[in-house]
Amino acid sequence: MKEEELFQRLERIELLLENLTDNMSAKEFYSTSEVAEMLGRAEFTVREWCRHGRILAEKRPCGRGRNKEWMISHDEVQRIRNEGLLPL
């Protein structure tokens, strides 16, 4: 592959990546099911991490009566991906 072809290919890849990131809007907070999907874990596992303080989360009303659900911030999801879980 010639050097020029390689640069053209890299430019196309960069444009595609830019389009992907532009289309993906980060939410401020995620539910346990959304975080479980992002991290490839079971929702139960994420709820247990919240309950045990392994990740920073807060309980918020969810519209299902008096029950509240755990909500995890976008920044916390990024921290988990980069640094892992908090110690027990």
N, C-alpha and C positions, 0 to 999 in steps of 0.2 A: 504494500500500500504506500502510495506516495505521501510525502509530508503534507502537501496541499490538501489532498483528499482527507487526510486525518484531521486537519484543522477544520475543514468544512463539516465533517461529521461531529466533531466536538461542539461546534457552534450550534448545530441542530439539536444536539442533546441538551445543551444549556437552555435553549429556547423552550424545549419541551418541559424541562424541569421548572423553569420560570412560570410557564402556564399552569403547571400542576400546583405549585405553591400559591399562585394567585387565586386559583379556584377553591383551594382548601382554606376556609376561614376558621381560625382557632376560636373556640368558645372560651368564655371566662371561667366557667365551671362545668364539670362533667359528672354524670351519675356513675355509680359503681359499675353498672353494666357497660357503659361506654369505656371506662378505664380498663375494665377486664378485657374488652375486645382489643383495645390499643396495645395492652401488655401481653396478650396471649394467655391470660389466666382465667380461672372461673370467677364468676361474680361473687360467690360465697367467699372466696379467698380474699378478694379486695375488701369486702365488708368486714372480714375478720381483721385485716390489716388496719382498717379504720378504727375498729373497736379496741384493738390492742395498742393503738398509738404508733404503729409502724409507719403510717403515712399521715400527713396533716390533712384533716378533713373536718367539715362541720356539718351538723344536722340542720336541714331546712325543711319547711313544709313542702309536701309534694303534691297536694291536691287530692289525696286519698284519705280524707277524714283527718283524724288527729295525728296519724302517724307521720313521722318525719323520715327523710332518707338522707344518707350520706352524700355530700357533694364535695368534689375534689377540684381544686383550682388548676388551671392550665400550668401555672408555674410549678406546682407540686408534681404534676405528671412529668414535666421536663426534669425536675430534680430527681425523681425516681429513676427515670431512664439514664441519667448521667451518673448518679451517685448510689443508687440502690435504696433499700428500705432503711428506715431509722432503727437503731438498736432497741431491743425490748427494755 
